[in-house]
Amino acid sequence: DHRAPLFPMHIRHNAHVPDRQFALAPSTPSWRRAVLIAALGLLGVASLLASTIVPADIAAETGLPDLTLRLLLLIQPAILVVCAAILGDRLTRTTWLQAPFISGSKTVTVRSAVSVALIGAVVVGIVLATYTWVTTELAPLTLVSGTSLSLITALLYGGMTEEILIRWGLMGALVWVFIKIARHPAGVRPSNRVVVAAILVSSAAFAVLHLPALLTLGEPTGINVAAAMVANLLAGIVFGIIFAARGLEAAIGAHAGAHLVGAAITTLM
């Protein structure tokens, strides 16, 4: 039975030496999978239209109609997400990172993927709610006039597009680079050390890449910036572990679910 259990399984490299590993599995590159993943990412990019990410005064200075400006802003993330979808797909044979349900693979069960995604959603949701408390109570973050970020954008762009960009694309590329640096033989499962290094580096990038949006949408203090870095670093680590253990779809579910959990906790508070 090749289906993965709830947590990383024991894989025997030989008859005597068990080694605890992420539930990784190799797969053949597939343009069908790349197109489906790109389509999900582009849906998230389109959700940016539900938010206002350019301050009103800056938008007015461009002299462009509002819709035209919004559509122009979608070009760069759209190109990046298509590139990430293709890159991650081309590297799967070497990285062993998966999108099991999109691929039609039986390496991960629905039950285990949903269970891990729910756990990740709750953990990161609490982190996000804590960040919201810090930026509203402890060190209030002043939003720039005329900007807004909708829950739809958080769910679709955050949940799908960011996972495709950071986990499927960037983390996949990092695993490939670290495999080459470590000189792993072709066809060998990436070591835990390689995967963990890729998780940590991609999580740090995930945190840093949120800073431009923070600076655009608000006027952050030092505490705001530190809180954003810590929250996104922790979230990235959780999503990276889930991606390595249960695949892209579970990471997407955890990320989108975290925004729902965080919003629910904030509302209750």
C-alpha positions in Angstrom: 0.0 0.0 0.0 1.7 3.2 -1.2 -0.7 5.6 0.6 0.8 7.8 3.2 -0.2 7.7 6.9 -1.1 10.8 8.9 2.4 11.6 9.8 5.7 11.0 7.9 6.3 7.3 7.4 9.2 5.0 7.9 11.0 4.2 4.7 13.6 1.5 4.5 16.6 2.3 2.4 17.7 -1.3 3.0 16.5 -4.2 5.0 18.0 -3.1 8.2 18.0 0.7 8.4 14.7 2.5 8.9 14.7 6.3 8.4 11.8 8.7 9.2 10.9 10.7 6.2 8.4 13.1 4.7 5.8 11.3 2.6 7.4 12.4 -0.6 7.0 10.5 -3.9 8.5 11.1 -7.4 6.2 11.9 -10.3 6.6 12.4 -14.0 6.2 16.0 -15.3 2.8 16.6 -16.7 1.6 19.6 -18.7 -2.0 18.8 -17.7 -1.0 19.2 -14.0 1.0 22.4 -14.7 -2.0 23.9 -16.5 -4.4 23.0 -13.7 -2.1 24.4 -11.1 -1.6 27.6 -13.1 -5.4 28.0 -13.5 -5.8 27.8 -9.7 -3.1 30.4 -9.2 -4.6 32.7 -11.8 -8.0 32.4 -10.1 -6.2 33.7 -7.0 -4.6 36.5 -9.0 -8.1 37.5 -10.3 -9.3 37.8 -6.7 -7.1 40.8 -6.2 -9.8 42.7 -8.1 -11.9 42.3 -4.9 -9.4 44.4 -2.9 -7.9 47.8 -3.2 -4.1 47.5 -3.0 -3.1 50.9 -4.4 -3.7 54.0 -2.2 -6.3 56.4 -3.7 -3.8 59.3 -4.1 -1.3 57.1 -6.0 -4.0 55.7 -8.2 -5.2 59.3 -9.0 -1.7 60.3 -10.0 -1.5 57.6 -12.7 -4.4 59.2 -14.5 -5.6 55.7 -15.5 -9.2 54.5 -15.1 -9.5 52.4 -12.0 -10.3 49.1 -13.8 -7.4 49.6 -16.2 -5.0 50.2 -13.3 -6.3 47.1 -11.4 -5.9 44.9 -14.5 -2.4 46.1 -15.2 -1.4 45.2 -11.6 -2.4 41.6 -12.3 0.1 41.1 -15.1 3.2 40.5 -12.9 1.7 38.0 -10.5 0.0 36.3 -13.4 3.3 35.7 -15.1 5.0 34.6 -11.9 2.3 32.1 -11.0 2.4 30.5 -14.5 6.2 30.3 -14.3 6.0 28.7 -10.8 3.4 26.2 -11.9 5.6 25.1 -14.8 8.8 25.1 -12.8 7.4 23.1 -9.9 5.9 20.6 -12.3 9.2 20.1 -14.3 11.1 19.5 -11.0 8.8 16.9 -9.5 10.8 13.9 -10.8 13.9 15.2 -8.8 12.3 16.9 -5.8 9.6 14.2 -5.1 7.3 17.1 -4.0 3.7 16.3 -4.9 0.3 17.6 -6.0 -1.3 14.1 -5.4 -4.9 14.8 -6.1 -4.4 17.0 -9.1 -2.0 14.3 -10.4 -4.4 11.5 -9.7 -1.8 9.8 -7.5 -2.7 7.4 -4.7 0.3 8.3 -2.5 -1.8 10.4 -0.1 -5.2 9.6 1.3 -7.9 12.3 1.4 -8.4 11.7 5.1 -4.8 12.3 6.0 -4.6 15.4 3.7 -7.7 16.9 5.2 -6.6 16.1 8.8 -3.2 17.7 8.4 -4.7 20.7 6.6 -7.2 21.2 9.4 -4.5 21.1 12.0 -2.4 23.5 10.1 -5.4 25.9 9.6 -6.0 26.0 13.3 -2.4 26.5 14.3 -1.8 29.2 11.7 -5.2 30.7 12.3 -4.3 31.3 16.0 -1.0 32.9 14.8 -2.9 35.2 12.5 -5.4 36.1 15.2 -2.5 36.9 17.5 -0.9 39.1 14.8 -4.3 40.9 14.4 -4.5 41.5 18.1 -0.9 42.9 18.1 -1.7 45.3 15.2 -5.0 46.5 16.6 -4.4 46.5 20.4 -0.7 46.4 21.3 0.7 48.5 18.4 -2.2 49.7 16.2 -1.4 49.6 12.5 -2.7 52.7 10.6 -4.0 51.7 7.2 -3.4 54.0 4.2 -6.5 55.8 3.1 -8.3 54.1 0.3 -6.8 50.6 0.7 -8.5 47.4 1.6 -7.9 43.6 1.6 -11.0 41.4 1.3 -11.4 38.0 2.8 -12.0 36.6 -0.8 -8.5 37.8 -1.7 -7.0 36.3 1.4 -8.6 32.9 0.7 -7.9 32.7 -3.0 -4.7 34.7 -3.5 -3.3 33.8 -0.1 -4.6 30.2 -0.1 -3.8 29.2 -3.6 -1.6 31.7 -5.4 0.9 32.1 -2.6 1.2 28.4 -2.1 1.8 27.9 -5.8 4.4 30.6 -5.8 6.2 29.9 -2.6 5.8 26.2 -2.0 5.3 24.6 -5.4 7.6 27.0 -7.2 10.2 28.4 -4.8 10.4 25.6 -2.3 10.6 23.1 -5.2 13.4 25.0 -6.8 15.3 25.2 -3.4 14.9 21.4 -2.9 16.4 20.9 -6.4 19.3 23.3 -5.7 20.1 21.7 -2.3 19.9 18.2 -3.9 22.5 19.3 -6.4 24.7 20.9 -3.7 24.5 17.7 -1.6 25.2 15.6 -4.7 22.4 13.2 -4.1 22.3 10.4 -6.7 19.6 10.7 -9.3 16.4 8.9 -8.3 17.1 9.0 -4.6 14.5 10.4 -2.1 15.6 13.9 -0.9 16.9 13.7 2.6 15.1 15.3 5.5 18.0 17.8 5.8 17.4 19.0 2.3 13.7 19.3 2.7 13.9 21.1 6.0 16.5 23.6 4.6 14.1 24.3 1.7 11.2 24.8 4.1 13.2 27.3 6.3 14.6 29.3 3.4 11.3 29.5 1.5 9.5 30.5 4.8 12.0 33.3 5.4 11.3 34.5 1.8 7.6 34.2 2.4 7.9 36.5 5.4 10.1 39.1 3.6 7.9 39.1 0.5 4.9 40.2 2.7 6.7 43.4 3.7 6.0 45.4 0.5 2.3 44.8 0.9 2.5 45.8 4.6 4.2 49.1 3.6 1.7 49.7 0.8 -1.4 49.1 2.8 -0.3 50.7 6.1 2.1 52.8 8.0 3.8 50.1 10.1 5.8 50.6 13.3 8.8 48.5 14.2 6.5 46.2 16.3 4.2 45.8 13.3 7.1 44.8 11.0 8.5 42.3 13.6 5.1 40.8 14.2 4.5 40.4 10.5 7.8 38.7 10.0 7.4 36.3 12.9 3.8 35.5 12.0 4.6 34.8 8.3 7.7 32.9 9.1 5.8 30.6 11.4 3.0 30.2 8.9 5.5 29.4 6.1 7.1 26.7 8.2 3.8 25.1 8.9 2.6 25.2 5.3 6.0 24.0 4.1 5.9 20.9 6.4 2.3 20.2 5.2 3.4 20.6 1.6 6.3 18.1 2.0 4.2 15.7 4.0 0.9 15.8 2.2 1.3 17.8 -1.0 0.2 21.1 -2.5 -3.5 20.6 -2.1 -3.2 20.1 1.7 -1.0 23.2 1.9 -3.6 25.2 0.0 -6.3 24.0 2.3 -4.3 24.8 5.4 -3.5 28.3 4.1 -7.0 29.2 3.1 -8.4 27.6 6.3 -6.0 29.6 8.4 -7.5 32.8 7.1 -11.0 31.6 8.0 -9.9 30.5 11.4 -8.0 33.7 12.1 -11.0 35.8 10.9 -13.4 33.8 13.1 -11.2 34.1 16.2 -10.7 37.8 15.6 -14.5 38.3 15.3 -15.1 36.4 18.5 -12.5 38.4 20.3 
